[in-house]
Amino acid sequence: MVETRTHRRVTRNRKKNRVPLAKLRTAEVVRTVVDHPGRLNELVALLDDSERALRGRAAATLARLSESHAHRLIRVVDRLREALSDDSAYVRWHLVYTLGRLGTSFPVRAPLFLQELLERLEDSNRIVRSFSLQALGCMAARDPRPVEQLFASAKKDVPPPLLRTRSPGRLKPKLRTKAHEIIAHVWSSAFRLHGARAG
């Protein structure tokens, strides 16, 4: 008896149809970038889009990624720094928040963008200034030396709220978590405030 074989087409190295990140919701983009780290570059490229709303969604997604997968964003720090000059305050405050999370999670990398956070203390938007101050405060709470050196080299006085957050040593893990909770609360409050004004 002769066996009949059915031949299946075997396709290898074929890319599936990918949905552009610009068409997905924030939570879906986070999940996609976590599952496919190579798509982070596509997300970061959206910061250059001509549409302000799309740039804002990209920045908000990066902020959300910084909360759970900050280590993935280390390689795009330079691009985040460049995008801080965006004309949208919404984009700037999400990026400041993102850099603050990165600086707190990876203090060795913080000197790469401390100067940009210092410059954002002079931003025209109140929320951006607030997030910059909080980001610097959380980094100073973890290790005050780089932040003190930054203000000394810029010949600026350390703002009083930062003086309160400085400590002689590293924060205990419980206090460090509390600092993250405070930043997350302010970030979500600002997000709700911005949404209420936009609507």
CYANA upper distance limits for C-alpha pairs under 8 A (distance plus 0.5 A):
 19 VAL  CA     23 LYS  CA      7.52
 19 VAL  CA     24 LEU  CA      8.19
 20 PRO  CA     24 LEU  CA      7.72
 21 LEU  CA     29 VAL  CA      6.53
 21 LEU  CA     42 GLU  CA      7.83
 21 LEU  CA     43 LEU  CA      7.22
 22 ALA  CA     46 LEU  CA      8.02
 22 ALA  CA     54 LEU  CA      7.53
 24 LEU  CA     28 GLU  CA      6.44
 24 LEU  CA     29 VAL  CA      6.51
 25 ARG  CA     29 VAL  CA      6.66
 26 THR  CA     30 VAL  CA      6.73
 26 THR  CA     57 ARG  CA      7.48
 26 THR  CA     58 ALA  CA      8.48
 26 THR  CA     60 ALA  CA      8.16
 26 THR  CA     61 THR  CA      6.09
 27 ALA  CA     31 ARG  CA      6.76
 27 ALA  CA     61 THR  CA      8.22
 28 GLU  CA     32 THR  CA      6.53
 29 VAL  CA     33 VAL  CA      6.54
 29 VAL  CA     61 THR  CA      7.70
 30 VAL  CA     34 VAL  CA      6.59
 30 VAL  CA     61 THR  CA      7.02
 30 VAL  CA     64 ARG  CA      8.00
 30 VAL  CA     65 LEU  CA      6.82
 31 ARG  CA     35 ASP  CA      6.62
 32 THR  CA     36 HIS  CA      6.32
 32 THR  CA     39 ARG  CA      8.15
 33 VAL  CA     37 PRO  CA      5.61
 33 VAL  CA     38 GLY  CA      7.82
 33 VAL  CA     39 ARG  CA      6.07
 33 VAL  CA     40 LEU  CA      6.21
 34 VAL  CA     69 HIS  CA      8.27
 36 HIS  CA     40 LEU  CA      8.41
 37 PRO  CA     72 ARG  CA      8.15
 39 ARG  CA     43 LEU  CA      7.05
 40 LEU  CA     44 VAL  CA      6.71
 41 ASN  CA     45 ALA  CA      6.53
 42 GLU  CA     46 LEU  CA      7.14
 43 LEU  CA     47 LEU  CA      8.00
 43 LEU  CA     58 ALA  CA      6.78
 44 VAL  CA     48 ASP  CA      8.45
 44 VAL  CA     58 ALA  CA      7.61
 44 VAL  CA     76 VAL  CA      8.26
 44 VAL  CA     79 ARG  CA      7.99
 44 VAL  CA     80 LEU  CA      8.48
 45 ALA  CA     49 ASP  CA      7.84
 46 LEU  CA     54 LEU  CA      7.37
 46 LEU  CA     55 ARG  CA      6.33
 46 LEU  CA     58 ALA  CA      6.56
 47 LEU  CA     54 LEU  CA      8.21
 47 LEU  CA     55 ARG  CA      5.24
 47 LEU  CA     56 GLY  CA      8.30
 47 LEU  CA     58 ALA  CA      6.75
 47 LEU  CA     59 ALA  CA      7.50
 47 LEU  CA     83 ALA  CA      7.27
 48 ASP  CA     55 ARG  CA      7.44
 48 ASP  CA     83 ALA  CA      8.45
 49 ASP  CA     54 LEU  CA      7.31
 49 ASP  CA     55 ARG  CA      6.59
 50 SER  CA     55 ARG  CA      8.31
 51 GLU  CA     55 ARG  CA      6.94
 52 ARG  CA     56 GLY  CA      6.64
 52 ARG  CA     88 SER  CA      7.47
 53 ALA  CA     57 ARG  CA      6.73
 54 LEU  CA     58 ALA  CA      6.70
 55 ARG  CA     59 ALA  CA      6.69
 55 ARG  CA     91 VAL  CA      7.09
 56 GLY  CA     60 ALA  CA      6.60
 56 GLY  CA     88 SER  CA      8.26
 56 GLY  CA     90 TYR  CA      6.59
 56 GLY  CA     91 VAL  CA      5.38
 57 ARG  CA     61 THR  CA      6.58
 58 ALA  CA     62 LEU  CA      6.74
 59 ALA  CA     63 ALA  CA      6.73
 59 ALA  CA     91 VAL  CA      6.00
 59 ALA  CA     92 ARG  CA      8.47
 59 ALA  CA     94 HIS  CA      6.06
 59 ALA  CA     95 LEU  CA      6.53
 60 ALA  CA     64 ARG  CA      6.79
 60 ALA  CA     91 VAL  CA      7.94
 60 ALA  CA     94 HIS  CA      6.15
 60 ALA  CA     95 LEU  CA      8.40
 61 THR  CA     65 LEU  CA      6.64
 62 LEU  CA     66 SER  CA      6.65
 62 LEU  CA     94 HIS  CA      8.23
 62 LEU  CA     95 LEU  CA      8.03
 62 LEU  CA     98 THR  CA      7.20
 63 ALA  CA     67 GLU  CA      7.28
 63 ALA  CA     94 HIS  CA      6.25
 63 ALA  CA     95 LEU  CA      7.18
 63 ALA  CA     97 TYR  CA      6.94
 63 ALA  CA     98 THR  CA      5.24
 64 ARG  CA     68 SER  CA      7.69
 65 LEU  CA     69 HIS  CA      5.81
 65 LEU  CA     70 ALA  CA      6.81
 65 LEU  CA     73 LEU  CA      8.43
 66 SER  CA     70 ALA  CA      4.64
 66 SER  CA     71 HIS  CA      8.35
 66 SER  CA     73 LEU  CA      7.55
 66 SER  CA     98 THR  CA      6.16
 66 SER  CA    101 ARG  CA      6.68
 66 SER  CA    102 LEU  CA      7.27
 67 GLU  CA    101 ARG  CA      7.48
 69 HIS  CA     73 LEU  CA      7.98
 70 ALA  CA     74 ILE  CA      7.55
 70 ALA  CA    101 ARG  CA      7.83
 70 ALA  CA    102 LEU  CA      6.53
 70 ALA  CA    105 SER  CA      7.88
 71 HIS  CA    102 LEU  CA      8.33
 73 LEU  CA     77 VAL  CA      7.10
 73 LEU  CA    102 LEU  CA      8.32
 74 ILE  CA    102 LEU  CA      7.92
 76 VAL  CA     80 LEU  CA      6.86
 77 VAL  CA     81 ARG  CA      6.68
 77 VAL  CA     99 LEU  CA      8.23
 77 VAL  CA    113 PHE  CA      8.39
 78 ASP  CA     82 GLU  CA      6.86
 79 ARG  CA     83 ALA  CA      6.79
 80 LEU  CA     84 LEU  CA      7.05
 80 LEU  CA     95 LEU  CA      7.09
 80 LEU  CA     99 LEU  CA      8.23
 81 ARG  CA    113 PHE  CA      7.23
 81 ARG  CA    116 GLU  CA      7.39
 83 ALA  CA     92 ARG  CA      8.02
 83 ALA  CA     95 LEU  CA      8.22
 84 LEU  CA     91 VAL  CA      8.12
 84 LEU  CA     92 ARG  CA      5.74
 84 LEU  CA     95 LEU  CA      7.06
 84 LEU  CA     96 VAL  CA      7.96
 84 LEU  CA    116 GLU  CA      8.34
 85 SER  CA     92 ARG  CA      7.76
 86 ASP  CA     91 VAL  CA      7.25
 86 ASP  CA     92 ARG  CA      6.90
 87 ASP  CA     92 ARG  CA      8.47
 88 SER  CA     92 ARG  CA      6.93
 89 ALA  CA     93 TRP  CA      6.53
 89 ALA  CA    125 ASN  CA      6.85
 89 ALA  CA    128 VAL  CA      7.42
 90 TYR  CA     94 HIS  CA      6.92
 91 VAL  CA     95 LEU  CA      6.74
 92 ARG  CA     96 VAL  CA      6.56
 92 ARG  CA    128 VAL  CA      7.05
 93 TRP  CA     97 TYR  CA      6.61
 93 TRP  CA    127 ILE  CA      7.12
 93 TRP  CA    128 VAL  CA      5.11
 93 TRP  CA    131 PHE  CA      7.11
 94 HIS  CA     98 THR  CA      6.63
 95 LEU  CA     99 LEU  CA      6.61
 96 VAL  CA    100 GLY  CA      6.53
 96 VAL  CA    117 LEU  CA      7.38
 96 VAL  CA    128 VAL  CA      7.54
 96 VAL  CA    131 PHE  CA      6.89
 96 VAL  CA    132 SER  CA      6.56
 96 VAL  CA    135 ALA  CA      7.99
 97 TYR  CA    101 ARG  CA      6.77
 97 TYR  CA    131 PHE  CA      6.59
 97 TYR  CA    132 SER  CA      7.90
 97 TYR  CA    135 ALA  CA      7.29
 97 TYR  CA    183 ILE  CA      8.50
 97 TYR  CA    187 TRP  CA      8.07
 98 THR  CA    102 LEU  CA      6.77
 99 LEU  CA    103 GLY  CA      6.49
 99 LEU  CA    113 PHE  CA      7.99
 99 LEU  CA    135 ALA  CA      8.16
100 GLY  CA    104 THR  CA      6.62
100 GLY  CA    132 SER  CA      7.98
100 GLY  CA    134 GLN  CA      8.32
100 GLY  CA    135 ALA  CA      4.79
100 GLY  CA    136 LEU  CA      7.49
100 GLY  CA    138 CYS  CA      8.12
100 GLY  CA    139 MET  CA      7.97
101 ARG  CA    105 SER  CA      6.52
101 ARG  CA    135 ALA  CA      7.71
101 ARG  CA    180 HIS  CA      8.45
102 LEU  CA    106 PHE  CA      6.18
102 LEU  CA    107 PRO  CA      8.21
102 LEU  CA    109 ARG  CA      8.30
102 LEU  CA    110 ALA  CA      7.82
103 GLY  CA    107 PRO  CA      5.54
103 GLY  CA    108 VAL  CA      8.24
103 GLY  CA    109 ARG  CA      6.87
103 GLY  CA    110 ALA  CA      4.96
103 GLY  CA    135 ALA  CA      8.27
103 GLY  CA    139 MET  CA      6.74
104 THR  CA    110 ALA  CA      8.15
104 THR  CA    135 ALA  CA      8.24
104 THR  CA    138 CYS  CA      6.80
104 THR  CA    139 MET  CA      5.65
104 THR  CA    142 ARG  CA      7.64
106 PHE  CA    110 ALA  CA      7.26
107 PRO  CA    111 PRO  CA      8.40
107 PRO  CA    139 MET  CA      7.57
107 PRO  CA    142 ARG  CA      8.36
107 PRO  CA    143 ASP  CA      8.12
109 ARG  CA    113 PHE  CA      8.43
110 ALA  CA    114 LEU  CA      6.46
110 ALA  CA    139 MET  CA      8.44
111 PRO  CA    115 GLN  CA      8.07
111 PRO  CA    146 PRO  CA      7.48
113 PHE  CA    117 LEU  CA      7.04
114 LEU  CA    118 LEU  CA      6.72
114 LEU  CA    136 LEU  CA      8.24
114 LEU  CA    147 VAL  CA      7.99
114 LEU  CA    150 LEU  CA      7.79
115 GLN  CA    119 GLU  CA      6.80
115 GLN  CA    150 LEU  CA      7.61
116 GLU  CA    120 ARG  CA      6.82
117 LEU  CA    121 LEU  CA      7.28
117 LEU  CA    132 SER  CA      5.99
117 LEU  CA    133 LEU  CA      8.48
117 LEU  CA    135 ALA  CA      8.29
117 LEU  CA    136 LEU  CA      7.72
118 LEU  CA    122 GLU  CA      8.26
118 LEU  CA    132 SER  CA      7.63
118 LEU  CA    136 LEU  CA      8.45
119 GLU  CA    123 ASP  CA      7.69
120 ARG  CA    128 VAL  CA      7.19
120 ARG  CA    129 ARG  CA      6.35
120 ARG  CA    132 SER  CA      6.56
121 LEU  CA    128 VAL  CA      8.02
121 LEU  CA    129 ARG  CA      5.13
121 LEU  CA    130 SER  CA      8.08
121 LEU  CA    132 SER  CA      6.43
121 LEU  CA    133 LEU  CA      7.11
122 GLU  CA    129 ARG  CA      7.12
123 ASP  CA    128 VAL  CA      6.99
123 ASP  CA    129 ARG  CA      6.30
124 SER  CA    128 VAL  CA      8.46
124 SER  CA    129 ARG  CA      8.33
125 ASN  CA    129 ARG  CA      6.91
126 ARG  CA    130 SER  CA      6.65
127 ILE  CA    131 PHE  CA      6.59
127 ILE  CA    190 ALA  CA      7.57
128 VAL  CA    132 SER  CA      6.60
129 ARG  CA    133 LEU  CA      6.70
130 SER  CA    134 GLN  CA      6.69
131 PHE  CA    135 ALA  CA      6.45
131 PHE  CA    183 ILE  CA      8.20
131 PHE  CA    187 TRP  CA      8.26
132 SER  CA    136 LEU  CA      6.64
133 LEU  CA    137 GLY  CA      6.50
133 LEU  CA    161 PRO  CA      8.36
133 LEU  CA    162 LEU  CA      7.79
134 GLN  CA    138 CYS  CA      6.61
134 GLN  CA    183 ILE  CA      7.32
135 ALA  CA    139 MET  CA      6.81
135 ALA  CA    183 ILE  CA      8.34
136 LEU  CA    140 ALA  CA      6.47
136 LEU  CA    147 VAL  CA      7.46
136 LEU  CA    162 LEU  CA      7.94
137 GLY  CA    141 ALA  CA      6.51
137 GLY  CA    161 PRO  CA      8.16
137 GLY  CA    162 LEU  CA      5.73
137 GLY  CA    165 THR  CA      6.33
137 GLY  CA    166 ARG  CA      7.78
138 CYS  CA    142 ARG  CA      6.92
138 CYS  CA    165 THR  CA      7.92
138 CYS  CA    176 ARG  CA      8.41
138 CYS  CA    179 ALA  CA      6.86
138 CYS  CA    180 HIS  CA      8.31
139 MET  CA    143 ASP  CA      6.63
139 MET  CA    144 PRO  CA      7.48
139 MET  CA    147 VAL  CA      7.92
140 ALA  CA    144 PRO  CA      4.41
140 ALA  CA    145 ARG  CA      7.75
140 ALA  CA    146 PRO  CA      8.06
140 ALA  CA    147 VAL  CA      6.33
140 ALA  CA    148 GLU  CA      8.42
140 ALA  CA    162 LEU  CA      7.99
140 ALA  CA    165 THR  CA      7.41
140 ALA  CA    166 ARG  CA      6.07
140 ALA  CA    167 SER  CA      8.22
141 ALA  CA    165 THR  CA      6.04
141 ALA  CA    166 ARG  CA      5.39
141 ALA  CA    167 SER  CA      6.28
141 ALA  CA    169 GLY  CA      8.49
141 ALA  CA    170 ARG  CA      7.25
141 ALA  CA    171 LEU  CA      6.86
142 ARG  CA    167 SER  CA      8.37
142 ARG  CA    169 GLY  CA      7.80
142 ARG  CA    170 ARG  CA      5.36
142 ARG  CA    171 LEU  CA      6.14
142 ARG  CA    176 ARG  CA      8.10
143 ASP  CA    147 VAL  CA      8.38
143 ASP  CA    167 SER  CA      8.47
143 ASP  CA    169 GLY  CA      7.37
143 ASP  CA    170 ARG  CA      6.59
144 PRO  CA    148 GLU  CA      6.55
144 PRO  CA    166 ARG  CA      6.51
144 PRO  CA    167 SER  CA      7.57
144 PRO  CA    168 PRO  CA      8.16
145 ARG  CA    149 GLN  CA      6.53
146 PRO  CA    150 LEU  CA      6.57
147 VAL  CA    151 PHE  CA      6.91
148 GLU  CA    152 ALA  CA      6.62
148 GLU  CA    158 VAL  CA      8.01
149 GLN  CA    153 SER  CA      6.46
150 LEU  CA    154 ALA  CA      6.68
151 PHE  CA    155 LYS  CA      6.46
151 PHE  CA    156 LYS  CA      5.71
151 PHE  CA    157 ASP  CA      6.97
151 PHE  CA    158 VAL  CA      6.76
152 ALA  CA    156 LYS  CA      6.77
152 ALA  CA    157 ASP  CA      8.12
158 VAL  CA    162 LEU  CA      7.01
158 VAL  CA    163 LEU  CA      7.21
159 PRO  CA    163 LEU  CA      7.11
160 PRO  CA    164 ARG  CA      7.10
161 PRO  CA    165 THR  CA      7.24
162 LEU  CA    166 ARG  CA      6.89
167 SER  CA    171 LEU  CA      8.04
171 LEU  CA    175 LEU  CA      6.46
171 LEU  CA    176 ARG  CA      6.30
172 LYS  CA    176 ARG  CA      6.71
173 PRO  CA    177 THR  CA      6.64
174 LYS  CA    178 LYS  CA      6.88
175 LEU  CA    179 ALA  CA      6.80
176 ARG  CA    180 HIS  CA      6.97
177 THR  CA    181 GLU  CA      6.73
178 LYS  CA    182 ILE  CA      6.74
179 ALA  CA    183 ILE  CA      6.89
180 HIS  CA    184 ALA  CA      6.62
181 GLU  CA    185 HIS  CA      6.55
182 ILE  CA    186 VAL  CA      6.76
183 ILE  CA    187 TRP  CA      6.51
184 ALA  CA    188 SER  CA      6.60
185 HIS  CA    189 SER  CA      6.58
186 VAL  CA    190 ALA  CA      6.56
187 TRP  CA    191 PHE  CA      6.61
188 SER  CA    192 ARG  CA      6.66
189 SER  CA    193 LEU  CA      6.63
190 ALA  CA    194 HIS  CA      6.55
191 PHE  CA    195 GLY  CA      6.64
192 ARG  CA    196 ALA  CA      6.63
193 LEU  CA    197 ARG  CA      6.88
194 HIS  CA    198 ALA  CA      6.66
195 GLY  CA    199 GLY  CA      6.59
